[in-house]
Structures are given as C-alpha cells and as structure tokens.
Amino acid sequence: MKRIIALLLAAAFAGMPAAAQDTDATKGLSGLPTPRWVSIASGEANMRAGPGEAYPVTWTYRRKGLPVEVIREWGIWRQVRDPDGETGWMNKNLLSGKRTAMVRGKVANLYARAEFSSPPVWRAEPGVVADIQVCDEGWCRLSLGGRNGYVLAVDLWGVYKGETIN
C-alpha cells in the first residue's frame, strides 16, 4: 500500500509545471546552472522516485565519483540522470561538485598531449571513471591513479560538447 501511495505521489509530482521546480531554464533554485555535471560523493547513494525520503528508493549507487547530470532542483533534492539514462532524485549531500568523467562506448586511447600525433600513454576501458583536470577544444585531460592523459571529450560521459574546464 505504501508503495502504491508513493508511486501515485511520484506521478502527481511529474505533472507539476517545471516553473515550480526551477527558477528559470538555466539556473536552479540553488543559483547554480541546470543542467550541470556533478559526481556521487559517497560510496553508497540512493536515488529515489521523487524529491523526499517518503519516495521509494529506485536505485542504490555504490560507486564514488560516478558522474551524474543535475537536470532539476527541488529544495535539497536534485533530479539527476546517470550514464545509463536513468533519472531520479538524490539529496544534494550525496553529490559533489568534483568533475569526473566516465569512458563510454569503446576503449579510449589517452595521449601525452591533446593531439593524435602524440604517443598514447594508456588505454581506458568503457566504464572507467577518472578525475577531469582540464577540457578545451574537444580534448580532456584525465587523471586516475597517478596516470594522466588526454582523451577526446566525445568519448566521455560527464562533459558537454564544446565545454571548457580549467
């Protein structure tokens, strides 16, 4: 019965106008832009069906640093999208502003410099998550376990097309 009520509440919330959740199309209630990239701050974080602890947990993440995209805000709650396209709500305390990226699609070569003529210094399998150091002109410098290298931004989940990160 509780699950049915929670699902009905989630469905009712989904029908609310976006203006009630965001102050405008580019800034959330926090004053930060939406959408934006963040990462999961803890080793265990619950995603919920709606913005509150009364909503059922739809997914539990056990991967600190996983990049997620904040697409909406509601008080202390952030609606996020994960790398698989799943959306749900997380308490802002479970998220970090630290920028990370996940290799997607295929094995990615990471180069010594942001150019294909540079020698590859390591390879990263799909699903590897690394810290973003910088992104510019379609390349991102990643850091993982003492290794650094440049990879094409299009091979990453956690970076917008054309985004510059300093």
MDTraj code that builds the backbone (N, CA, C; nanometers):
import mdtraj as md
import numpy as np

residues = "MET LYS ARG ILE ILE ALA LEU LEU LEU ALA ALA ALA PHE ALA GLY MET PRO ALA ALA ALA GLN ASP THR ASP ALA THR LYS GLY LEU SER GLY LEU PRO THR PRO ARG TRP VAL SER ILE ALA SER GLY GLU ALA ASN MET ARG ALA GLY PRO GLY GLU ALA TYR PRO VAL THR TRP THR TYR ARG ARG LYS GLY LEU PRO VAL GLU VAL ILE ARG GLU TRP GLY ILE TRP ARG GLN VAL ARG ASP PRO ASP GLY GLU THR GLY TRP MET ASN LYS ASN LEU LEU SER GLY LYS ARG THR ALA MET VAL ARG GLY LYS VAL ALA ASN LEU TYR ALA ARG ALA GLU PHE SER SER PRO PRO VAL TRP ARG ALA GLU PRO GLY VAL VAL ALA ASP ILE GLN VAL CYS ASP GLU GLY TRP CYS ARG LEU SER LEU GLY GLY ARG ASN GLY TYR VAL LEU ALA VAL ASP LEU TRP GLY VAL TYR LYS GLY GLU THR ILE ASN".split()
xyz = np.array([
    [0.0820, -0.1189, 0.0000],
    [0.0000, 0.0000, 0.0000],
    [0.0868, 0.1259, 0.0000],
    [0.1925, 0.1263, 0.0842],
    [0.2824, 0.2418, 0.0881],
    [0.3468, 0.2649, -0.0476],
    [0.3836, 0.1559, -0.1143],
    [0.4474, 0.1666, -0.2456],
    [0.3514, 0.2291, -0.3472],
    [0.2248, 0.1897, -0.3425],
    [0.1245, 0.2447, -0.4350],
    [0.1078, 0.3940, -0.4099],
    [0.1003, 0.4337, -0.2822],
    [0.0863, 0.5761, -0.2494],
    [0.2083, 0.6533, -0.2977],
    [0.3272, 0.5988, -0.2743],
    [0.4496, 0.6664, -0.3183],
    [0.4526, 0.6806, -0.4696],
    [0.4106, 0.5766, -0.5416],
    [0.4082, 0.5845, -0.6877],
    [0.3055, 0.6861, -0.7362],
    [0.1908, 0.6926, -0.6695],
    [0.0900, 0.7930, -0.7058],
    [0.1425, 0.9339, -0.6803],
    [0.2118, 0.9531, -0.5682],
    [0.2716, 1.0840, -0.5401],
    [0.3767, 1.1194, -0.6442],
    [0.4573, 1.0219, -0.6836],
    [0.5594, 1.0460, -0.7861],
    [0.4942, 1.0852, -0.9177],
    [0.3859, 1.0181, -0.9536],
    [0.3158, 1.0505, -1.0781],
    [0.2553, 1.1898, -1.0709],
    [0.1997, 1.2261, -0.9558],
    [0.1415, 1.3596, -0.9402],
    [0.2491, 1.4660, -0.9500],
    [0.3654, 1.4400, -0.8893],
    [0.4753, 1.5367, -0.8943],
    [0.5251, 1.5550, -1.0362],
    [0.5301, 1.4475, -1.1131],
    [0.5797, 1.4543, -1.2507],
    [0.4945, 1.5472, -1.3354],
    [0.3679, 1.5640, -1.3002],
    [0.2800, 1.6505, -1.3769],
    [0.2880, 1.7969, -1.3388],
    [0.3632, 1.8305, -1.2341],
    [0.3738, 1.9704, -1.1924],
    [0.4512, 2.0502, -1.2959],
    [0.4186, 2.1773, -1.3126],
    [0.4909, 2.2586, -1.4096],
    [0.6367, 2.2754, -1.3704],
    [0.7228, 2.2810, -1.4700],
    [0.8665, 2.2955, -1.4450],
    [0.8973, 2.4236, -1.3706],
    [0.8201, 2.5294, -1.3890],
    [0.8457, 2.6568, -1.3224],
    [0.8389, 2.6431, -1.1710],
    [0.7643, 2.5473, -1.1207],
    [0.7559, 2.5275, -0.9768],
    [0.8828, 2.4644, -0.9225],
    [0.9639, 2.4059, -1.0083],
    [1.0839, 2.3378, -0.9639],
    [1.2105, 2.4169, -0.9940],
    [1.2132, 2.4922, -1.0990],
    [1.3298, 2.5692, -1.1385],
    [1.2924, 2.7163, -1.1467],
    [1.3873, 2.8040, -1.1140],
    [1.3588, 2.9463, -1.1227],
    [1.3573, 2.9930, -1.2670],
    [1.4381, 2.9331, -1.3531],
    [1.4327, 2.9580, -1.4968],
    [1.5018, 2.8431, -1.5678],
    [1.5163, 2.8544, -1.6984],
    [1.5676, 2.7419, -1.7765],
    [1.7165, 2.7176, -1.7558],
    [1.7900, 2.8147, -1.7001],
    [1.9343, 2.7969, -1.6885],
    [1.9859, 2.7964, -1.5453],
    [1.9059, 2.8381, -1.4483],
    [1.9505, 2.8360, -1.3094],
    [1.8496, 2.7631, -1.2235],
    [1.9021, 2.6774, -1.1371],
    [1.8160, 2.6079, -1.0433],
    [1.7932, 2.6936, -0.9202],
    [1.7194, 2.6412, -0.8248],
    [1.6902, 2.7133, -0.7015],
    [1.8169, 2.7461, -0.6237],
    [1.9219, 2.6669, -0.6405],
    [2.0487, 2.6894, -0.5710],
    [2.1265, 2.8063, -0.6295],
    [2.0852, 2.8535, -0.7468],
    [2.1606, 2.9572, -0.8169],
    [2.2634, 2.8992, -0.9121],
    [2.2816, 2.7682, -0.9078],
    [2.3743, 2.7010, -0.9986],
    [2.3014, 2.6650, -1.1276],
    [2.3744, 2.6517, -1.2366],
    [2.3084, 2.6210, -1.3639],
    [2.2475, 2.4808, -1.3665],
    [2.1393, 2.4694, -1.4388],
    [2.0823, 2.3386, -1.4710],
    [2.0613, 2.3357, -1.6215],
    [2.1043, 2.2332, -1.6881],
    [2.1718, 2.1157, -1.6322],
    [2.3182, 2.1460, -1.6003],
    [2.3781, 2.0576, -1.5192],
    [2.5207, 2.0660, -1.4861],
    [2.5680, 1.9277, -1.4426],
    [2.7000, 1.9090, -1.4474],
    [2.7593, 1.7812, -1.4078],
    [2.8064, 1.7876, -1.2636],
    [2.7843, 1.6794, -1.1905],
    [2.8358, 1.6594, -1.0554],
    [2.8802, 1.5132, -1.0470],
    [2.9287, 1.4736, -0.9312],
    [2.9647, 1.3326, -0.9132],
    [2.9082, 1.2837, -0.7805],
    [2.8950, 1.1541, -0.7688],
    [2.8452, 1.0948, -0.6447],
    [2.9560, 1.1043, -0.5405],
    [2.9209, 1.1602, -0.4238],
    [3.0205, 1.1935, -0.3222],
    [3.0544, 1.0784, -0.2287],
    [2.9657, 0.9810, -0.2165],
    [2.9897, 0.8754, -0.1185],
    [2.9901, 0.7380, -0.1841],
    [3.0318, 0.6398, -0.1075],
    [3.0382, 0.5036, -0.1586],
    [2.9023, 0.4375, -0.1715],
    [2.7996, 0.4978, -0.1126],
    [2.6637, 0.4462, -0.1257],
    [2.5673, 0.5640, -0.1286],
    [2.4888, 0.5726, -0.2349],
    [2.3955, 0.6839, -0.2513],
    [2.2659, 0.6328, -0.3131],
    [2.1545, 0.6686, -0.2517],
    [2.0237, 0.6246, -0.3006],
    [1.9623, 0.7252, -0.3970],
    [1.9075, 0.6726, -0.5066],
    [1.8249, 0.7516, -0.5976],
    [1.6805, 0.7169, -0.5629],
    [1.5956, 0.8195, -0.5593],
    [1.4557, 0.7995, -0.5221],
    [1.3620, 0.8377, -0.6359],
    [1.2386, 0.7918, -0.6263],
    [1.1378, 0.8191, -0.7287],
    [1.0916, 0.9642, -0.7264],
    [1.1118, 1.0342, -0.6162],
    [1.0712, 1.1739, -0.6035],
    [1.1603, 1.2459, -0.5044],
    [1.1392, 1.3768, -0.4891],
    [1.2259, 1.4587, -0.4041],
    [1.1878, 1.4533, -0.2561],
    [1.2195, 1.3457, -0.1900],
    [1.1927, 1.3318, -0.0477],
    [1.2145, 1.1887, -0.0030],
    [1.2370, 1.1719, 0.1267],
    [1.2626, 1.0379, 0.1795],
    [1.1379, 0.9506, 0.1816],
    [1.0201, 1.0101, 0.1619],
    [0.8968, 0.9312, 0.1561],
    [0.8859, 0.8545, 0.0246],
    [0.9613, 0.8961, -0.0760],
    [0.9580, 0.8283, -0.2056],
    [1.0457, 0.7038, -0.2012],
    [1.0064, 0.5998, -0.2735],
    [1.0850, 0.4758, -0.2702],
    [1.2214, 0.4918, -0.3370],
    [1.3168, 0.4152, -0.2867],
    [1.4498, 0.4091, -0.3480],
    [1.4369, 0.3295, -0.4773],
    [1.4822, 0.3880, -0.5867],
    [1.4754, 0.3189, -0.7155],
    [1.6098, 0.2588, -0.7547],
    [1.7165, 0.3114, -0.6956],
    [1.8490, 0.2610, -0.7294],
    [1.9448, 0.2997, -0.6185],
    [2.0406, 0.2128, -0.5868],
    [2.1470, 0.2450, -0.4923],
    [2.2791, 0.2386, -0.5664],
    [2.3512, 0.3505, -0.5671],
    [2.4811, 0.3585, -0.6343],
    [2.5899, 0.3285, -0.5330],
    [2.6846, 0.2475, -0.5739],
    [2.7970, 0.2119, -0.4880],
    [2.9278, 0.2434, -0.5598],
    [2.9312, 0.3580, -0.6231],
    [3.0494, 0.3960, -0.6998],
    [3.0793, 0.5438, -0.6782],
    [3.1605, 0.5714, -0.5781],
    [3.2001, 0.7092, -0.5501],
    [3.2681, 0.7677, -0.6743],
    [3.2319, 0.8917, -0.7064],
    [3.2924, 0.9596, -0.8205],
    [3.2168, 0.9441, -0.9509],
    [3.1144, 0.8589, -0.9557],
    [3.0382, 0.8401, -1.0792],
    [2.9764, 0.9733, -1.1216],
    [2.9993, 1.0170, -1.2464],
    [2.9385, 1.1429, -1.2902],
    [2.7887, 1.1259, -1.3157],
    [2.7122, 1.2247, -1.2711],
    [2.5690, 1.2311, -1.2988],
    [2.5360, 1.3748, -1.3382],
    [2.4266, 1.3901, -1.4099],
    [2.3866, 1.5219, -1.4579],
    [2.2662, 1.5714, -1.3779],
    [2.2803, 1.6881, -1.3152],
    [2.1681, 1.7504, -1.2451],
    [2.0801, 1.8169, -1.3497],
    [1.9530, 1.7769, -1.3546],
    [1.8623, 1.8330, -1.4547],
    [1.7509, 1.9173, -1.3928],
    [1.7337, 1.9076, -1.2610],
    [1.6290, 1.9844, -1.1938],
    [1.6602, 1.9901, -1.0449],
    [1.6082, 2.0916, -0.9767],
    [1.6278, 2.1069, -0.8328],
    [1.4935, 2.1265, -0.7631],
    [1.4867, 2.0755, -0.6401],
    [1.3676, 2.0928, -0.5575],
    [1.4149, 2.0939, -0.4127],
    [1.4299, 2.2118, -0.3537],
    [1.4815, 2.2226, -0.2172],
    [1.6208, 2.1612, -0.2091],
    [1.6369, 2.0632, -0.1184],
    [1.7674, 1.9970, -0.1031],
    [1.7830, 1.8780, -0.1969],
    [1.6866, 1.8585, -0.2856],
    [1.6861, 1.7431, -0.3749],
    [1.7261, 1.7829, -0.5157],
    [1.8002, 1.6925, -0.5812],
    [1.8446, 1.7143, -0.7186],
    [1.7960, 1.5981, -0.8043],
    [1.7283, 1.6308, -0.9132],
    [1.6918, 1.5260, -1.0085],
    [1.8132, 1.5061, -1.0977],
    [1.8594, 1.3826, -1.1057],
    [1.9819, 1.3530, -1.1803],
    [1.9569, 1.2464, -1.2860],
    [2.0452, 1.2473, -1.3838],
    [2.0456, 1.1446, -1.4894],
    [2.1797, 1.0729, -1.4796],
    [2.1763, 0.9400, -1.4788],
    [2.3005, 0.8627, -1.4693],
    [2.3495, 0.8228, -1.6092],
    [2.4663, 0.7592, -1.6190],
    [2.5204, 0.7230, -1.7507],
    [2.4318, 0.6294, -1.8325],
    [2.3422, 0.5561, -1.7674],
    [2.2514, 0.4660, -1.8393],
    [2.1212, 0.5347, -1.8797],
    [2.1080, 0.6636, -1.8465],
    [1.9877, 0.7377, -1.8815],
    [1.8779, 0.7328, -1.7767],
    [1.9017, 0.6615, -1.6664],
    [1.8028, 0.6551, -1.5582],
    [1.7966, 0.7908, -1.4884],
    [1.6760, 0.8341, -1.4529],
    [1.6606, 0.9589, -1.3789],
    [1.5915, 0.9319, -1.2469],
    [1.6233, 1.0144, -1.1493],
    [1.5637, 1.0049, -1.0174],
    [1.6168, 1.1183, -0.9323],
    [1.5824, 1.1153, -0.8057],
    [1.6145, 1.2252, -0.7147],
    [1.7152, 1.1816, -0.6088],
    [1.8117, 1.2701, -0.5816],
    [1.9127, 1.2445, -0.4790],
    [1.9260, 1.3679, -0.3905],
    [1.9490, 1.3441, -0.2615],
    [1.9763, 1.4534, -0.1696],
    [2.1073, 1.5186, -0.2113],
    [2.1132, 1.6519, -0.2073],
    [2.2330, 1.7228, -0.2529],
    [2.3568, 1.6852, -0.1724],
    [2.3393, 1.6384, -0.0478],
    [2.4538, 1.5986, 0.0343],
    [2.5229, 1.4727, -0.0174],
    [2.4578, 1.3997, -0.1073],
    [2.5172, 1.2793, -0.1654],
    [2.5973, 1.3104, -0.2914],
    [2.5991, 1.4385, -0.3310],
    [2.6631, 1.4797, -0.4556],
    [2.7784, 1.5746, -0.4282],
    [2.8740, 1.5753, -0.5192],
    [2.9921, 1.6611, -0.5087],
    [3.0068, 1.7420, -0.6368],
    [3.0601, 1.8616, -0.6246],
    [3.0887, 1.9437, -0.7423],
    [3.2138, 1.8989, -0.8159],
    [3.2847, 1.7995, -0.7619],
    [3.4068, 1.7499, -0.8266],
    [3.3727, 1.6908, -0.9627],
    [3.4447, 1.7354, -1.0648],
    [3.4170, 1.6897, -1.2008],
    [3.4921, 1.5608, -1.2314],
    [3.4158, 1.4636, -1.2720],
    [3.4703, 1.3355, -1.3154],
    [3.4074, 1.3022, -1.4501],
    [3.4648, 1.2052, -1.5180],
    [3.4093, 1.1604, -1.6454],
    [3.4229, 1.0094, -1.6538],
    [3.3324, 0.9482, -1.7284],
    [3.3353, 0.8040, -1.7491],
    [3.3565, 0.7759, -1.8972],
    [3.4509, 0.6882, -1.9263],
    [3.4757, 0.6471, -2.0646],
    [3.3544, 0.5687, -2.1118],
    [3.3068, 0.6018, -2.2313],
    [3.1884, 0.5334, -2.2840],
    [3.2138, 0.4817, -2.4247],
    [3.1388, 0.3802, -2.4610],
    [3.1400, 0.3304, -2.5983],
    [3.2450, 0.2265, -2.6290],
    [3.3697, 0.2658, -2.6290],
    [3.4788, 0.1761, -2.6688],
    [3.6029, 0.2087, -2.5871],
    [3.7044, 0.1246, -2.5984],
    [3.8313, 0.1527, -2.5319],
    [3.8846, 0.2849, -2.5854],
    [3.9279, 0.3713, -2.4950],
    [3.9768, 0.5038, -2.5338],
    [4.1274, 0.5118, -2.5143],
    [4.1970, 0.5617, -2.6158],
    [4.3393, 0.5917, -2.6017],
    [4.3539, 0.7258, -2.5323],
    [4.4446, 0.7330, -2.4367],
    [4.4782, 0.8593, -2.3724],
    [4.6193, 0.8952, -2.4155],
    [4.6346, 1.0188, -2.4602],
    [4.7582, 1.0642, -2.5228],
    [4.8365, 1.1573, -2.4302],
    [4.9674, 1.1681, -2.4571],
    [5.0538, 1.2556, -2.3785],
    [5.0157, 1.4025, -2.3973],
    [4.9711, 1.4378, -2.5168],
    [4.9268, 1.5739, -2.5484],
    [4.7917, 1.5666, -2.6184],
    [4.7254, 1.6784, -2.6292],
    [4.5927, 1.6839, -2.6912],
    [4.6036, 1.6870, -2.8428],
    [4.6603, 1.5799, -2.8974],
    [4.6723, 1.5668, -3.0433],
    [4.6969, 1.4199, -3.0769],
    [4.6429, 1.3775, -3.1902],
    [4.6558, 1.2369, -3.2294],
    [4.7991, 1.1974, -3.2623],
    [4.8836, 1.2932, -3.3007],
    [5.0228, 1.2606, -3.3332],
    [5.1052, 1.2332, -3.2076],
    [5.0500, 1.2651, -3.0921],
    [5.1157, 1.2396, -2.9644],
    [5.1080, 1.0899, -2.9332],
    [5.2076, 1.0357, -2.8643],
    [5.2012, 0.8921, -2.8335],
    [5.0930, 0.8605, -2.7298],
    [5.0213, 0.7499, -2.7499],
    [4.9268, 0.7070, -2.6455],
    [5.0054, 0.6663, -2.5209],
    [4.9583, 0.7094, -2.4047],
    [5.0278, 0.6768, -2.2798],
    [4.9549, 0.5695, -2.1995],
    [4.8255, 0.5547, -2.2223],
    [4.7494, 0.4457, -2.1628],
    [4.6142, 0.4350, -2.2304],
    [4.5454, 0.3256, -2.2006],
    [4.4132, 0.3000, -2.2584],
    [4.3154, 0.2798, -2.1435],
    [4.1926, 0.3247, -2.1654],
    [4.0900, 0.3104, -2.0619],
    [3.9695, 0.2369, -2.1197],
    [3.9256, 0.1362, -2.0486],
    [3.8089, 0.0569, -2.0880],
    [3.6807, 0.1374, -2.0670],
    [3.5746, 0.1047, -2.1398],
    [3.4454, 0.1675, -2.1124],
    [3.4056, 0.1439, -1.9664],
    [3.3536, 0.2471, -1.9029],
    [3.3142, 0.2380, -1.7628],
    [3.4175, 0.2915, -1.6662],
    [3.5416, 0.3127, -1.7121],
    [3.6443, 0.3698, -1.6252],
    [3.6049, 0.5134, -1.5907],
    [3.6134, 0.5482, -1.4617],
    [3.5833, 0.6837, -1.4152],
    [3.7132, 0.7477, -1.3688],
    [3.7373, 0.8708, -1.4147],
    [3.8598, 0.9428, -1.3802],
    [3.8267, 1.0883, -1.3493],
    [3.9173, 1.1550, -1.2791],
    [3.9018, 1.2974, -1.2495],
    [3.9336, 1.3791, -1.3736],
    [3.8542, 1.4832, -1.3967],
    [3.8818, 1.5755, -1.5065],
    [3.9752, 1.6839, -1.4538],
    [4.0874, 1.7041, -1.5229],
    [4.1774, 1.8131, -1.4873],
    [4.1458, 1.9373, -1.5699],
    [4.1385, 1.9224, -1.7012],
    [4.1024, 2.0326, -1.7913],
    [4.0327, 1.9752, -1.9137],
    [3.9513, 2.0584, -1.9778],
    [3.8927, 2.0257, -2.1086],
    [3.8982, 2.1520, -2.1932],
    [3.9391, 2.1363, -2.3182],
    [3.9442, 2.2500, -2.4096],
    [3.9549, 2.1985, -2.5526],
    [3.8835, 2.2626, -2.6415],
    [3.8891, 2.2325, -2.7842],
    [3.8685, 2.0840, -2.8151],
    [3.7733, 2.0231, -2.7432],
    [3.7362, 1.8852, -2.7728],
    [3.8210, 1.7783, -2.7063],
    [3.9203, 1.8181, -2.6277],
    [4.0062, 1.7231, -2.5567],
    [3.9935, 1.7457, -2.4063],
    [4.0025, 1.6381, -2.3276],
    [4.0032, 1.6479, -2.1820],
    [4.1250, 1.5748, -2.1275],
    [4.1885, 1.6367, -2.0287],
    [4.2994, 1.5713, -1.9581],
    [4.2401, 1.5047, -1.8342],
    [4.2569, 1.3727, -1.8279],
    [4.2054, 1.2937, -1.7169],
    [4.3189, 1.2481, -1.6270],
    [4.2851, 1.2241, -1.5016],
    [4.3808, 1.1740, -1.4043],
    [4.3173, 1.0572, -1.3294],
    [4.3932, 0.9479, -1.3195],
    [4.3442, 0.8303, -1.2480],
    [4.4630, 0.7524, -1.1936],
    [4.4690, 0.7377, -1.0641],
    [4.5731, 0.6567, -1.0019],
    [4.7144, 0.6978, -1.0391],
    [4.7400, 0.8273, -1.0472],
    [4.8734, 0.8757, -1.0810],
    [4.9017, 0.8818, -1.2300],
    [4.8086, 0.8374, -1.3115],
    [4.8239, 0.8447, -1.4572],
    [4.7455, 0.9644, -1.5094],
    [4.8012, 1.0290, -1.6113],
    [4.7352, 1.1411, -1.6764],
    [4.7385, 1.1190, -1.8259],
    [4.6400, 1.1731, -1.8939],
    [4.6402, 1.1651, -2.0389],
    [4.5221, 1.2394, -2.0973],
    [4.5328, 1.2701, -2.2262],
    [4.4283, 1.3423, -2.2983],
    [4.3433, 1.2444, -2.3784],
    [4.2132, 1.2686, -2.3756],
    [4.1174, 1.1859, -2.4481],
    [4.0163, 1.2789, -2.5147],
    [3.9588, 1.2339, -2.6245],
    [3.8551, 1.3133, -2.6896],
    [3.7326, 1.3236, -2.5983],
    [3.6804, 1.4438, -2.5837],
    [3.5651, 1.4667, -2.4971],
    [3.4430, 1.3872, -2.5427],
    [3.4296, 1.3629, -2.6720],
    [3.3129, 1.2881, -2.7225],
    [3.3131, 1.1431, -2.6748],
    [3.4257, 1.0944, -2.6240],
    [3.4344, 0.9580, -2.5727],
    [3.3995, 0.9495, -2.4244],
    [3.3512, 1.0607, -2.3672],
    [3.3274, 1.0676, -2.2235],
    [3.1826, 1.0996, -2.1897],
    [3.1343, 1.0421, -2.0797],
    [3.0095, 1.0843, -2.0166],
    [3.0519, 1.1723, -1.8996],
    [3.0036, 1.2969, -1.8989],
    [3.0377, 1.3880, -1.7900],
    [3.0897, 1.5213, -1.8399],
    [3.0873, 1.5413, -1.9717],
    [3.1355, 1.6656, -2.0326],
    [3.0377, 1.7047, -2.1432],
    [3.0023, 1.8326, -2.1473],
    [2.9159, 1.8807, -2.2554],
    [2.9983, 1.9106, -2.3798],
    [2.9360, 1.8956, -2.4952],
    [3.0015, 1.9256, -2.6225],
    [3.0487, 2.0710, -2.6212],
    [3.1767, 2.0916, -2.6507],
    [3.2335, 2.2257, -2.6563],
    [3.2638, 2.2875, -2.5209],
    [3.2462, 2.2127, -2.4120],
    [3.2684, 2.2676, -2.2782],
    [3.4172, 2.2875, -2.2506],
    [3.4492, 2.3989, -2.1846],
    [3.5852, 2.4268, -2.1392],
    [3.5874, 2.4155, -1.9875],
    [3.6822, 2.3388, -1.9353],
    [3.7002, 2.3223, -1.7906],
    [3.8451, 2.3564, -1.7599],
    [3.8637, 2.4490, -1.6663],
    [4.0014, 2.4891, -1.6286],
    [4.0382, 2.4323, -1.4939],
])
top = md.Topology()
chain = top.add_chain()
for i, resn in enumerate(residues, 1):
    res = top.add_residue(resn, chain, resSeq=i)
    for name in ("N", "CA", "C"):
        top.add_atom(name, md.element.get_by_symbol(name[0]), res)
traj = md.Trajectory(xyz[None], top)
